């Protein structure tokens, strides 16, 4: 019998596992097993243990983990920013992508934002050439704002761009009860 997935808040001891999951979901050949890969237009790293540890140490944010048994299926970082819950670094284990895990995580993030933090909306940024990913978020009630911010070219902490037209677009969803 397969156990049900369980949510929990990450601790510092989870930093390495989170960094590995994020890397596998976005970069390199392992990411190609899923549909969220950025490997075709970004090389290099997506994150590292030091960045994850710094985020875990912050007062207003947390990593939400979804596990089944000992397996880390998904993680995301959320941060309270006044009336907004910022949602980022969303990663699902590539072989588990397309199985409904992502929907479970989004539902949990929205629950935390609304019920625990009294946030009015959830906000995220997505690289705007990711049409399939943006459409997936739109099917879950997120809307494009038209507000963008430039991709941090030259900052290797965000990867090594393979094209010169990358930028982030803000997506939002109202969650106020």
VMD Tcl script that builds the backbone (N, CA, C; Angstrom):
set m [mol new atoms 531]
animate dup $m
set s [atomselect $m all]
$s set {name element resname resid chain x y z} {
  {N N UNK 1 A 0.843 -1.177 0.000}
  {CA C UNK 1 A 0.000 0.000 0.000}
  {C C UNK 1 A 0.890 1.243 0.000}
  {N N UNK 2 A 0.608 2.191 -0.874}
  {CA C UNK 2 A 1.382 3.420 -0.969}
  {C C UNK 2 A 0.846 4.435 0.023}
  {N N UNK 3 A 1.743 5.048 0.774}
  {CA C UNK 3 A 1.315 6.044 1.749}
  {C C UNK 3 A 0.899 7.329 1.054}
  {N N UNK 4 A 0.052 8.088 1.719}
  {CA C UNK 4 A -0.397 9.372 1.176}
  {C C UNK 4 A 0.704 10.408 1.353}
  {N N UNK 5 A 0.786 11.362 0.422}
  {CA C UNK 5 A 1.774 12.435 0.582}
  {C C UNK 5 A 1.415 13.315 1.783}
  {N N UNK 6 A 2.454 13.820 2.431}
  {CA C UNK 6 A 2.283 14.654 3.624}
  {C C UNK 6 A 3.072 15.943 3.453}
  {N N UNK 7 A 2.442 17.064 3.829}
  {CA C UNK 7 A 3.114 18.360 3.820}
  {C C UNK 7 A 3.815 18.592 5.142}
  {N N UNK 8 A 4.935 19.291 5.071}
  {CA C UNK 8 A 5.599 19.770 6.275}
  {C C UNK 8 A 6.452 20.979 5.912}
  {N N UNK 9 A 6.802 21.747 6.935}
  {CA C UNK 9 A 7.689 22.896 6.767}
  {C C UNK 9 A 9.131 22.407 6.885}
  {N N UNK 10 A 9.972 22.855 5.981}
  {CA C UNK 10 A 11.370 22.430 5.963}
  {C C UNK 10 A 12.145 23.006 7.141}
  {N N UNK 11 A 13.187 22.297 7.521}
  {CA C UNK 11 A 14.147 22.774 8.519}
  {C C UNK 11 A 15.509 22.906 7.835}
  {N N UNK 12 A 16.476 23.423 8.558}
  {CA C UNK 12 A 17.826 23.586 8.013}
  {C C UNK 12 A 18.404 22.255 7.536}
  {N N UNK 13 A 18.008 21.175 8.165}
  {CA C UNK 13 A 18.510 19.853 7.782}
  {C C UNK 13 A 18.052 19.442 6.384}
  {N N UNK 14 A 17.052 20.115 5.842}
  {CA C UNK 14 A 16.519 19.786 4.519}
  {C C UNK 14 A 17.185 20.551 3.379}
  {N N UNK 15 A 18.098 21.454 3.676}
  {CA C UNK 15 A 18.655 22.353 2.657}
  {C C UNK 15 A 19.268 21.601 1.477}
  {N N UNK 16 A 20.043 20.581 1.733}
  {CA C UNK 16 A 20.687 19.839 0.652}
  {C C UNK 16 A 19.659 19.131 -0.226}
  {N N UNK 17 A 18.669 18.497 0.375}
  {CA C UNK 17 A 17.636 17.794 -0.390}
  {C C UNK 17 A 16.824 18.772 -1.234}
  {N N UNK 18 A 16.524 19.953 -0.693}
  {CA C UNK 18 A 15.771 20.962 -1.449}
  {C C UNK 18 A 16.597 21.430 -2.640}
  {N N UNK 19 A 17.858 21.758 -2.416}
  {CA C UNK 19 A 18.722 22.222 -3.509}
  {C C UNK 19 A 18.809 21.166 -4.607}
  {N N UNK 20 A 18.947 19.907 -4.242}
  {CA C UNK 20 A 19.008 18.826 -5.234}
  {C C UNK 20 A 17.713 18.707 -6.016}
  {N N UNK 21 A 16.586 18.818 -5.336}
  {CA C UNK 21 A 15.298 18.739 -6.019}
  {C C UNK 21 A 15.128 19.895 -6.999}
  {N N UNK 22 A 15.454 21.103 -6.563}
  {CA C UNK 22 A 15.318 22.277 -7.439}
  {C C UNK 22 A 16.188 22.102 -8.680}
  {N N UNK 23 A 17.430 21.705 -8.491}
  {CA C UNK 23 A 18.330 21.496 -9.629}
  {C C UNK 23 A 17.767 20.447 -10.584}
  {N N UNK 24 A 17.261 19.350 -10.039}
  {CA C UNK 24 A 16.757 18.277 -10.901}
  {C C UNK 24 A 15.495 18.680 -11.648}
  {N N UNK 25 A 14.727 19.589 -11.107}
  {CA C UNK 25 A 13.478 20.014 -11.747}
  {C C UNK 25 A 13.706 21.031 -12.856}
  {N N UNK 26 A 14.801 21.790 -12.793}
  {CA C UNK 26 A 14.987 22.896 -13.725}
  {C C UNK 26 A 16.180 22.773 -14.661}
  {N N UNK 27 A 17.253 22.168 -14.208}
  {CA C UNK 27 A 18.498 22.228 -14.978}
  {C C UNK 27 A 19.059 20.849 -15.258}
  {N N UNK 28 A 19.829 20.769 -16.330}
  {CA C UNK 28 A 20.554 19.555 -16.665}
  {C C UNK 28 A 19.666 18.465 -17.241}
  {N N UNK 29 A 20.283 17.356 -17.552}
  {CA C UNK 29 A 19.576 16.252 -18.192}
  {C C UNK 29 A 18.475 15.667 -17.318}
  {N N UNK 30 A 18.669 15.637 -15.996}
  {CA C UNK 30 A 17.638 15.080 -15.115}
  {C C UNK 30 A 16.320 15.835 -15.262}
  {N N UNK 31 A 16.394 17.139 -15.514}
  {CA C UNK 31 A 15.179 17.951 -15.617}
  {C C UNK 31 A 14.357 17.595 -16.853}
  {N N UNK 32 A 14.970 16.984 -17.836}
  {CA C UNK 32 A 14.258 16.645 -19.075}
  {C C UNK 32 A 13.253 15.517 -18.879}
  {N N UNK 33 A 13.296 14.832 -17.739}
  {CA C UNK 33 A 12.309 13.796 -17.438}
  {C C UNK 33 A 10.941 14.408 -17.143}
  {N N UNK 34 A 10.912 15.687 -16.809}
  {CA C UNK 34 A 9.654 16.383 -16.541}
  {C C UNK 34 A 9.398 17.429 -17.611}
  {N N UNK 35 A 8.373 18.226 -17.417}
  {CA C UNK 35 A 8.039 19.232 -18.431}
  {C C UNK 35 A 8.376 20.656 -17.984}
  {N N UNK 36 A 8.960 20.834 -16.807}
  {CA C UNK 36 A 9.281 22.181 -16.314}
  {C C UNK 36 A 10.727 22.585 -16.556}
  {N N UNK 37 A 11.450 21.823 -17.304}
  {CA C UNK 37 A 12.874 22.090 -17.518}
  {C C UNK 37 A 13.132 23.475 -18.116}
  {N N UNK 38 A 14.234 24.062 -17.698}
  {CA C UNK 38 A 14.743 25.298 -18.294}
  {C C UNK 38 A 16.059 25.019 -19.027}
  {N N UNK 39 A 16.402 23.740 -19.136}
  {CA C UNK 39 A 17.709 23.341 -19.660}
  {C C UNK 39 A 17.962 23.792 -21.091}
  {N N UNK 40 A 16.917 24.053 -21.852}
  {CA C UNK 40 A 17.114 24.481 -23.238}
  {C C UNK 40 A 17.533 25.937 -23.362}
  {N N UNK 41 A 17.248 26.749 -22.353}
  {CA C UNK 41 A 17.589 28.173 -22.462}
  {C C UNK 41 A 18.384 28.715 -21.279}
  {N N UNK 42 A 18.621 27.905 -20.253}
  {CA C UNK 42 A 19.465 28.302 -19.125}
  {C C UNK 42 A 20.366 27.132 -18.744}
  {N N UNK 43 A 21.639 27.370 -18.701}
  {CA C UNK 43 A 22.593 26.368 -18.231}
  {C C UNK 43 A 23.090 26.820 -16.858}
  {N N UNK 44 A 23.969 26.035 -16.267}
  {CA C UNK 44 A 24.500 26.394 -14.953}
  {C C UNK 44 A 23.528 26.016 -13.848}
  {N N UNK 45 A 23.788 26.522 -12.687}
  {CA C UNK 45 A 22.984 26.129 -11.529}
  {C C UNK 45 A 21.715 26.967 -11.407}
  {N N UNK 46 A 20.739 26.437 -10.699}
  {CA C UNK 46 A 19.511 27.166 -10.381}
  {C C UNK 46 A 19.576 27.672 -8.947}
  {N N UNK 47 A 20.195 26.908 -8.064}
  {CA C UNK 47 A 20.347 27.294 -6.662}
  {C C UNK 47 A 21.467 26.469 -6.060}
  {N N UNK 48 A 21.733 26.690 -4.787}
  {CA C UNK 48 A 22.688 25.861 -4.059}
  {C C UNK 48 A 22.289 25.818 -2.592}
  {N N UNK 49 A 22.988 25.000 -1.837}
  {CA C UNK 49 A 22.653 24.804 -0.425}
  {C C UNK 49 A 22.767 26.117 0.347}
  {N N UNK 50 A 23.762 26.943 0.037}
  {CA C UNK 50 A 23.944 28.211 0.750}
  {C C UNK 50 A 22.727 29.120 0.569}
  {N N UNK 51 A 22.220 29.214 -0.655}
  {CA C UNK 51 A 21.028 30.041 -0.888}
  {C C UNK 51 A 19.811 29.484 -0.145}
  {N N UNK 52 A 19.638 28.172 -0.177}
  {CA C UNK 52 A 18.505 27.548 0.512}
  {C C UNK 52 A 18.613 27.794 2.022}
  {N N UNK 53 A 19.812 27.632 2.569}
  {CA C UNK 53 A 20.010 27.877 4.009}
  {C C UNK 53 A 19.668 29.320 4.373}
  {N N UNK 54 A 20.065 30.269 3.536}
  {CA C UNK 54 A 19.762 31.681 3.802}
  {C C UNK 54 A 18.253 31.920 3.779}
  {N N UNK 55 A 17.566 31.326 2.822}
  {CA C UNK 55 A 16.104 31.482 2.773}
  {C C UNK 55 A 15.443 30.828 3.983}
  {N N UNK 56 A 15.936 29.668 4.386}
  {CA C UNK 56 A 15.385 28.985 5.559}
  {C C UNK 56 A 15.576 29.799 6.841}
  {N N UNK 57 A 16.634 30.587 6.888}
  {CA C UNK 57 A 16.927 31.385 8.083}
  {C C UNK 57 A 16.092 32.668 8.148}
  {N N UNK 58 A 15.447 33.036 7.061}
  {CA C UNK 58 A 14.655 34.261 7.037}
  {C C UNK 58 A 13.424 34.164 7.922}
  {N N UNK 59 A 13.023 35.300 8.458}
  {CA C UNK 59 A 11.906 35.333 9.399}
  {C C UNK 59 A 10.536 35.238 8.728}
  {N N UNK 60 A 10.405 35.709 7.500}
  {CA C UNK 60 A 9.088 35.805 6.884}
  {C C UNK 60 A 8.801 34.753 5.819}
  {N N UNK 61 A 9.714 33.801 5.632}
  {CA C UNK 61 A 9.504 32.803 4.601}
  {C C UNK 61 A 9.692 31.400 5.116}
  {N N UNK 62 A 9.291 30.459 4.284}
  {CA C UNK 62 A 9.475 29.046 4.607}
  {C C UNK 62 A 9.430 28.221 3.333}
  {N N UNK 63 A 10.037 27.054 3.408}
  {CA C UNK 63 A 9.897 26.069 2.352}
  {C C UNK 63 A 8.812 25.092 2.778}
  {N N UNK 64 A 7.895 24.832 1.884}
  {CA C UNK 64 A 6.855 23.830 2.084}
  {C C UNK 64 A 7.297 22.590 1.319}
  {N N UNK 65 A 7.309 21.459 1.991}
  {CA C UNK 65 A 7.726 20.202 1.383}
  {C C UNK 65 A 6.539 19.253 1.292}
  {N N UNK 66 A 6.495 18.458 0.230}
  {CA C UNK 66 A 5.521 17.386 0.092}
  {C C UNK 66 A 6.311 16.099 -0.040}
  {N N UNK 67 A 6.061 15.182 0.881}
  {CA C UNK 67 A 6.804 13.919 0.913}
  {C C UNK 67 A 5.848 12.738 0.921}
  {N N UNK 68 A 6.337 11.650 0.369}
  {CA C UNK 68 A 5.641 10.359 0.490}
  {C C UNK 68 A 6.679 9.412 1.055}
  {N N UNK 69 A 6.452 8.985 2.282}
  {CA C UNK 69 A 7.465 8.180 2.956}
  {C C UNK 69 A 8.725 9.012 3.124}
  {N N UNK 70 A 9.834 8.500 2.660}
  {CA C UNK 70 A 11.113 9.206 2.742}
  {C C UNK 70 A 11.421 10.006 1.478}
  {N N UNK 71 A 10.535 9.964 0.468}
  {CA C UNK 71 A 10.815 10.620 -0.803}
  {C C UNK 71 A 10.261 12.045 -0.827}
  {N N UNK 72 A 11.140 12.988 -1.158}
  {CA C UNK 72 A 10.741 14.379 -1.349}
  {C C UNK 72 A 10.154 14.503 -2.752}
  {N N UNK 73 A 8.854 14.750 -2.832}
  {CA C UNK 73 A 8.163 14.847 -4.118}
  {C C UNK 73 A 8.146 16.268 -4.661}
  {N N UNK 74 A 8.036 17.259 -3.756}
  {CA C UNK 74 A 7.908 18.646 -4.208}
  {C C UNK 74 A 8.320 19.588 -3.091}
  {N N UNK 75 A 8.717 20.788 -3.516}
  {CA C UNK 75 A 9.011 21.844 -2.549}
  {C C UNK 75 A 8.727 23.179 -3.207}
  {N N UNK 76 A 8.525 24.177 -2.382}
  {CA C UNK 76 A 8.405 25.546 -2.872}
  {C C UNK 76 A 8.763 26.479 -1.731}
  {N N UNK 77 A 9.124 27.675 -2.099}
  {CA C UNK 77 A 9.440 28.701 -1.124}
  {C C UNK 77 A 8.304 29.714 -1.133}
  {N N UNK 78 A 7.807 30.062 0.042}
  {CA C UNK 78 A 6.800 31.113 0.167}
  {C C UNK 78 A 7.302 32.142 1.170}
  {N N UNK 79 A 6.921 33.390 0.927}
  {CA C UNK 79 A 7.371 34.476 1.804}
  {C C UNK 79 A 6.243 35.475 1.969}
  {N N UNK 80 A 6.008 35.849 3.201}
  {CA C UNK 80 A 4.994 36.863 3.501}
  {C C UNK 80 A 5.595 38.230 3.227}
  {N N UNK 81 A 4.937 38.969 2.335}
  {CA C UNK 81 A 5.368 40.317 1.970}
  {C C UNK 81 A 4.165 41.247 2.126}
  {N N UNK 82 A 3.877 41.597 3.383}
  {CA C UNK 82 A 2.694 42.408 3.655}
  {C C UNK 82 A 1.448 41.620 3.276}
  {N N UNK 83 A 0.577 42.201 2.426}
  {CA C UNK 83 A -0.652 41.497 2.042}
  {C C UNK 83 A -0.451 40.439 0.952}
  {N N UNK 84 A 0.790 40.244 0.534}
  {CA C UNK 84 A 1.108 39.325 -0.561}
  {C C UNK 84 A 1.882 38.129 -0.025}
  {N N UNK 85 A 1.573 36.964 -0.573}
  {CA C UNK 85 A 2.380 35.760 -0.348}
  {C C UNK 85 A 3.158 35.527 -1.624}
  {N N UNK 86 A 4.480 35.698 -1.572}
  {CA C UNK 86 A 5.317 35.412 -2.735}
  {C C UNK 86 A 5.539 33.907 -2.803}
  {N N UNK 87 A 5.399 33.340 -3.988}
  {CA C UNK 87 A 5.502 31.905 -4.229}
  {C C UNK 87 A 6.603 31.680 -5.262}
  {N N UNK 88 A 7.644 30.932 -4.897}
  {CA C UNK 88 A 8.744 30.744 -5.825}
  {C C UNK 88 A 9.473 29.436 -5.623}
  {N N UNK 89 A 10.457 29.217 -6.472}
  {CA C UNK 89 A 11.318 28.038 -6.434}
  {C C UNK 89 A 10.500 26.745 -6.359}
  {N N UNK 90 A 9.358 26.740 -7.032}
  {CA C UNK 90 A 8.436 25.606 -7.041}
  {C C UNK 90 A 9.050 24.467 -7.837}
  {N N UNK 91 A 9.216 23.325 -7.207}
  {CA C UNK 91 A 9.889 22.192 -7.830}
  {C C UNK 91 A 9.153 20.902 -7.530}
  {N N UNK 92 A 8.907 20.133 -8.576}
  {CA C UNK 92 A 8.318 18.802 -8.440}
  {C C UNK 92 A 9.317 17.812 -9.023}
  {N N UNK 93 A 9.541 16.720 -8.310}
  {CA C UNK 93 A 10.440 15.660 -8.773}
  {C C UNK 93 A 10.057 15.311 -10.212}
  {N N UNK 94 A 10.992 15.417 -11.182}
  {CA C UNK 94 A 10.626 15.270 -12.596}
  {C C UNK 94 A 9.767 14.049 -12.948}
  {N N UNK 95 A 10.068 12.839 -12.463}
  {CA C UNK 95 A 9.193 11.707 -12.820}
  {C C UNK 95 A 7.781 11.821 -12.234}
  {N N UNK 96 A 7.589 12.665 -11.227}
  {CA C UNK 96 A 6.261 12.837 -10.618}
  {C C UNK 96 A 5.473 13.983 -11.253}
  {N N UNK 97 A 6.095 14.729 -12.162}
  {CA C UNK 97 A 5.390 15.823 -12.822}
  {C C UNK 97 A 4.274 15.261 -13.682}
  {N N UNK 98 A 3.152 15.966 -13.690}
  {CA C UNK 98 A 1.999 15.523 -14.463}
  {C C UNK 98 A 1.113 14.531 -13.724}
  {N N UNK 99 A 1.365 14.329 -12.432}
  {CA C UNK 99 A 0.573 13.369 -11.646}
  {C C UNK 99 A -0.382 14.037 -10.658}
  {N N UNK 100 A -0.458 15.360 -10.673}
  {CA C UNK 100 A -1.338 16.071 -9.737}
  {C C UNK 100 A -0.623 16.615 -8.515}
  {N N UNK 101 A 0.651 16.305 -8.366}
  {CA C UNK 101 A 1.437 16.779 -7.219}
  {C C UNK 101 A 1.470 18.311 -7.200}
  {N N UNK 102 A 1.682 18.940 -8.355}
  {CA C UNK 102 A 1.747 20.396 -8.427}
  {C C UNK 102 A 0.474 21.060 -7.937}
  {N N UNK 103 A -0.665 20.511 -8.312}
  {CA C UNK 103 A -1.949 21.067 -7.853}
  {C C UNK 103 A -2.067 20.986 -6.337}
  {N N UNK 104 A -1.616 19.866 -5.764}
  {CA C UNK 104 A -1.662 19.729 -4.304}
  {C C UNK 104 A -0.837 20.825 -3.629}
  {N N UNK 105 A 0.358 21.082 -4.177}
  {CA C UNK 105 A 1.238 22.094 -3.588}
  {C C UNK 105 A 0.608 23.476 -3.704}
  {N N UNK 106 A 0.086 23.809 -4.870}
  {CA C UNK 106 A -0.541 25.129 -5.035}
  {C C UNK 106 A -1.715 25.289 -4.077}
  {N N UNK 107 A -2.529 24.268 -3.924}
  {CA C UNK 107 A -3.647 24.343 -2.977}
  {C C UNK 107 A -3.147 24.607 -1.559}
  {N N UNK 108 A -2.058 23.955 -1.172}
  {CA C UNK 108 A -1.508 24.146 0.176}
  {C C UNK 108 A -0.936 25.552 0.336}
  {N N UNK 109 A -0.236 26.046 -0.673}
  {CA C UNK 109 A 0.312 27.401 -0.619}
  {C C UNK 109 A -0.825 28.415 -0.463}
  {N N UNK 110 A -1.864 28.259 -1.240}
  {CA C UNK 110 A -2.995 29.192 -1.149}
  {C C UNK 110 A -3.686 29.100 0.205}
  {N N UNK 111 A -3.773 27.900 0.772}
  {CA C UNK 111 A -4.352 27.732 2.108}
  {C C UNK 111 A -3.518 28.468 3.152}
  {N N UNK 112 A -2.200 28.294 3.102}
  {CA C UNK 112 A -1.315 28.986 4.046}
  {C C UNK 112 A -1.454 30.496 3.885}
  {N N UNK 113 A -1.405 30.958 2.643}
  {CA C UNK 113 A -1.501 32.398 2.380}
  {C C UNK 113 A -2.792 32.979 2.949}
  {N N UNK 114 A -3.887 32.322 2.689}
  {CA C UNK 114 A -5.207 32.820 3.101}
  {C C UNK 114 A -5.456 32.605 4.602}
  {N N UNK 115 A -5.266 31.374 5.077}
  {CA C UNK 115 A -5.701 31.008 6.427}
  {C C UNK 115 A -4.680 31.298 7.518}
  {N N UNK 116 A -3.394 31.163 7.216}
  {CA C UNK 116 A -2.374 31.388 8.236}
  {C C UNK 116 A -1.807 32.801 8.178}
  {N N UNK 117 A -1.664 33.360 6.995}
  {CA C UNK 117 A -1.023 34.659 6.847}
  {C C UNK 117 A -1.995 35.784 6.528}
  {N N UNK 118 A -3.254 35.471 6.273}
  {CA C UNK 118 A -4.270 36.470 5.905}
  {C C UNK 118 A -3.830 37.305 4.698}
  {N N UNK 119 A -3.135 36.655 3.772}
  {CA C UNK 119 A -2.706 37.334 2.551}
  {C C UNK 119 A -3.906 37.580 1.650}
  {N N UNK 120 A -3.808 38.642 0.863}
  {CA C UNK 120 A -4.857 38.961 -0.090}
  {C C UNK 120 A -4.634 38.261 -1.422}
  {N N UNK 121 A -3.362 38.007 -1.751}
  {CA C UNK 121 A -3.069 37.375 -3.034}
  {C C UNK 121 A -1.739 36.630 -2.962}
  {N N UNK 122 A -1.607 35.705 -3.904}
  {CA C UNK 122 A -0.350 34.990 -4.113}
  {C C UNK 122 A 0.245 35.559 -5.398}
  {N N UNK 123 A 1.546 35.818 -5.358}
  {CA C UNK 123 A 2.242 36.414 -6.495}
  {C C UNK 123 A 3.490 35.596 -6.789}
  {N N UNK 124 A 3.809 35.476 -8.067}
  {CA C UNK 124 A 5.018 34.753 -8.478}
  {C C UNK 124 A 5.581 35.417 -9.718}
  {N N UNK 125 A 6.802 35.052 -10.053}
  {CA C UNK 125 A 7.371 35.460 -11.338}
  {C C UNK 125 A 7.717 34.202 -12.119}
  {N N UNK 126 A 7.480 34.274 -13.422}
  {CA C UNK 126 A 7.760 33.166 -14.331}
  {C C UNK 126 A 8.477 33.747 -15.542}
  {N N UNK 127 A 9.478 33.056 -16.032}
  {CA C UNK 127 A 10.147 33.502 -17.262}
  {C C UNK 127 A 9.097 33.512 -18.360}
  {N N UNK 128 A 8.919 34.653 -18.991}
  {CA C UNK 128 A 7.745 34.847 -19.857}
  {C C UNK 128 A 7.731 34.039 -21.145}
  {N N UNK 129 A 8.833 33.396 -21.518}
  {CA C UNK 129 A 8.798 32.529 -22.700}
  {C C UNK 129 A 8.238 31.149 -22.366}
  {N N UNK 130 A 7.944 30.902 -21.104}
  {CA C UNK 130 A 7.437 29.603 -20.642}
  {C C UNK 130 A 5.926 29.509 -20.842}
  {N N UNK 131 A 5.471 29.567 -22.079}
  {CA C UNK 131 A 4.041 29.622 -22.395}
  {C C UNK 131 A 3.258 28.449 -21.799}
  {N N UNK 132 A 3.797 27.237 -21.878}
  {CA C UNK 132 A 3.096 26.065 -21.356}
  {C C UNK 132 A 2.941 26.147 -19.838}
  {N N UNK 133 A 3.987 26.595 -19.156}
  {CA C UNK 133 A 3.928 26.731 -17.704}
  {C C UNK 133 A 2.959 27.849 -17.296}
  {N N UNK 134 A 3.014 28.974 -17.979}
  {CA C UNK 134 A 2.086 30.078 -17.679}
  {C C UNK 134 A 0.649 29.622 -17.902}
  {N N UNK 135 A 0.387 28.888 -18.981}
  {CA C UNK 135 A -0.965 28.371 -19.243}
  {C C UNK 135 A -1.415 27.445 -18.112}
  {N N UNK 136 A -0.506 26.640 -17.568}
  {CA C UNK 136 A -0.833 25.745 -16.465}
  {C C UNK 136 A -1.269 26.567 -15.240}
  {N N UNK 137 A -0.526 27.623 -14.937}
  {CA C UNK 137 A -0.909 28.491 -13.814}
  {C C UNK 137 A -2.235 29.193 -14.088}
  {N N UNK 138 A -2.455 29.613 -15.312}
  {CA C UNK 138 A -3.714 30.277 -15.649}
  {C C UNK 138 A -4.899 29.335 -15.445}
  {N N UNK 139 A -4.735 28.059 -15.746}
  {CA C UNK 139 A -5.809 27.087 -15.505}
  {C C UNK 139 A -6.092 26.921 -14.018}
  {N N UNK 140 A -5.183 27.341 -13.186}
  {CA C UNK 140 A -5.365 27.282 -11.737}
  {C C UNK 140 A -5.772 28.632 -11.156}
  {N N UNK 141 A -6.157 29.564 -11.997}
  {CA C UNK 141 A -6.703 30.839 -11.549}
  {C C UNK 141 A -5.722 31.987 -11.470}
  {N N UNK 142 A -4.469 31.769 -11.843}
  {CA C UNK 142 A -3.489 32.855 -11.840}
  {C C UNK 142 A -3.670 33.676 -13.106}
  {N N UNK 143 A -3.399 34.957 -13.003}
  {CA C UNK 143 A -3.530 35.804 -14.182}
  {C C UNK 143 A -2.233 36.562 -14.430}
  {N N UNK 144 A -1.987 36.781 -15.690}
  {CA C UNK 144 A -0.820 37.561 -16.104}
  {C C UNK 144 A -1.116 39.020 -15.782}
  {N N UNK 145 A -0.109 39.704 -15.289}
  {CA C UNK 145 A -0.289 41.113 -14.937}
  {C C UNK 145 A 0.238 42.054 -16.009}
  {N N UNK 146 A 1.106 41.552 -16.873}
  {CA C UNK 146 A 1.776 42.423 -17.836}
  {C C UNK 146 A 2.979 43.121 -17.225}
  {N N UNK 147 A 3.110 43.037 -15.906}
  {CA C UNK 147 A 4.259 43.629 -15.206}
  {C C UNK 147 A 5.439 42.664 -15.337}
  {N N UNK 148 A 6.577 43.195 -15.757}
  {CA C UNK 148 A 7.759 42.361 -15.941}
  {C C UNK 148 A 8.951 42.947 -15.195}
  {N N UNK 149 A 9.958 42.125 -15.047}
  {CA C UNK 149 A 11.251 42.599 -14.550}
  {C C UNK 149 A 12.323 41.894 -15.351}
  {N N UNK 150 A 13.441 42.556 -15.555}
  {CA C UNK 150 A 14.485 41.969 -16.403}
  {C C UNK 150 A 15.112 40.732 -15.783}
  {N N UNK 151 A 15.563 39.839 -16.636}
  {CA C UNK 151 A 16.340 38.700 -16.180}
  {C C UNK 151 A 17.708 39.222 -15.764}
  {N N UNK 152 A 18.271 38.721 -14.678}
  {CA C UNK 152 A 19.567 39.231 -14.197}
  {C C UNK 152 A 20.765 38.677 -14.984}
  {N N UNK 153 A 20.857 39.106 -16.232}
  {CA C UNK 153 A 21.994 38.688 -17.061}
  {C C UNK 153 A 23.295 39.079 -16.366}
  {N N UNK 154 A 24.277 38.195 -16.449}
  {CA C UNK 154 A 25.580 38.465 -15.849}
  {C C UNK 154 A 25.691 37.997 -14.408}
  {N N UNK 155 A 24.583 37.606 -13.783}
  {CA C UNK 155 A 24.602 37.097 -12.409}
  {C C UNK 155 A 24.449 35.579 -12.486}
  {N N UNK 156 A 25.566 34.877 -12.398}
  {CA C UNK 156 A 25.557 33.426 -12.574}
  {C C UNK 156 A 24.749 32.683 -11.523}
  {N N UNK 157 A 24.338 33.370 -10.446}
  {CA C UNK 157 A 23.480 32.724 -9.451}
  {C C UNK 157 A 22.133 32.341 -10.056}
  {N N UNK 158 A 21.760 32.958 -11.166}
  {CA C UNK 158 A 20.474 32.677 -11.810}
  {C C UNK 158 A 20.636 31.796 -13.044}
  {N N UNK 159 A 21.844 31.371 -13.328}
  {CA C UNK 159 A 22.089 30.521 -14.478}
  {C C UNK 159 A 22.819 31.255 -15.580}
  {N N UNK 160 A 23.125 30.504 -16.616}
  {CA C UNK 160 A 23.847 31.019 -17.774}
  {C C UNK 160 A 22.878 31.033 -18.960}
  {N N UNK 161 A 22.302 32.197 -19.269}
  {CA C UNK 161 A 21.297 32.272 -20.334}
  {C C UNK 161 A 21.866 31.885 -21.690}
  {N N UNK 162 A 21.051 31.173 -22.453}
  {CA C UNK 162 A 21.420 30.751 -23.789}
  {C C UNK 162 A 20.696 31.575 -24.853}
  {N N UNK 163 A 19.962 32.591 -24.413}
  {CA C UNK 163 A 19.279 33.505 -25.328}
  {C C UNK 163 A 19.190 34.871 -24.657}
  {N N UNK 164 A 18.932 35.884 -25.444}
  {CA C UNK 164 A 18.992 37.253 -24.912}
  {C C UNK 164 A 17.632 37.912 -24.716}
  {N N UNK 165 A 16.551 37.129 -24.714}
  {CA C UNK 165 A 15.212 37.713 -24.593}
  {C C UNK 165 A 14.471 37.253 -23.336}
  {N N UNK 166 A 15.195 36.862 -22.300}
  {CA C UNK 166 A 14.550 36.376 -21.081}
  {C C UNK 166 A 14.152 37.535 -20.170}
  {N N UNK 167 A 12.990 37.413 -19.594}
  {CA C UNK 167 A 12.534 38.344 -18.556}
  {C C UNK 167 A 11.489 37.613 -17.732}
  {N N UNK 168 A 11.206 38.153 -16.561}
  {CA C UNK 168 A 10.210 37.574 -15.668}
  {C C UNK 168 A 8.906 38.346 -15.807}
  {N N UNK 169 A 7.797 37.615 -15.764}
  {CA C UNK 169 A 6.481 38.249 -15.708}
  {C C UNK 169 A 5.809 37.858 -14.399}
  {N N UNK 170 A 5.116 38.825 -13.804}
  {CA C UNK 170 A 4.388 38.574 -12.569}
  {C C UNK 170 A 3.038 37.945 -12.876}
  {N N UNK 171 A 2.719 36.877 -12.141}
  {CA C UNK 171 A 1.399 36.262 -12.172}
  {C C UNK 171 A 0.812 36.388 -10.770}
  {N N UNK 172 A -0.491 36.606 -10.673}
  {CA C UNK 172 A -1.128 36.784 -9.367}
  {C C UNK 172 A -2.446 36.032 -9.309}
  {N N UNK 173 A -2.856 35.717 -8.089}
  {CA C UNK 173 A -4.166 35.133 -7.829}
  {C C UNK 173 A -4.669 35.685 -6.510}
  {N N UNK 174 A -5.889 36.196 -6.519}
  {CA C UNK 174 A -6.513 36.667 -5.289}
  {C C UNK 174 A -6.938 35.455 -4.464}
  {N N UNK 175 A -6.620 35.502 -3.157}
  {CA C UNK 175 A -6.971 34.380 -2.270}
  {C C UNK 175 A -7.701 34.860 -1.021}
  {N N UNK 176 A -7.975 36.135 -0.956}
  {CA C UNK 176 A -8.620 36.708 0.229}
  {C C UNK 176 A -9.948 35.991 0.485}
  {N N UNK 177 A -10.137 35.611 1.723}
  {CA C UNK 177 A -11.366 34.866 2.093}
  {C C UNK 177 A -12.591 35.753 2.055}
}
mol reanalyze $m
mol bondsrecalc $m
mol representation Tube
mol addrep $m
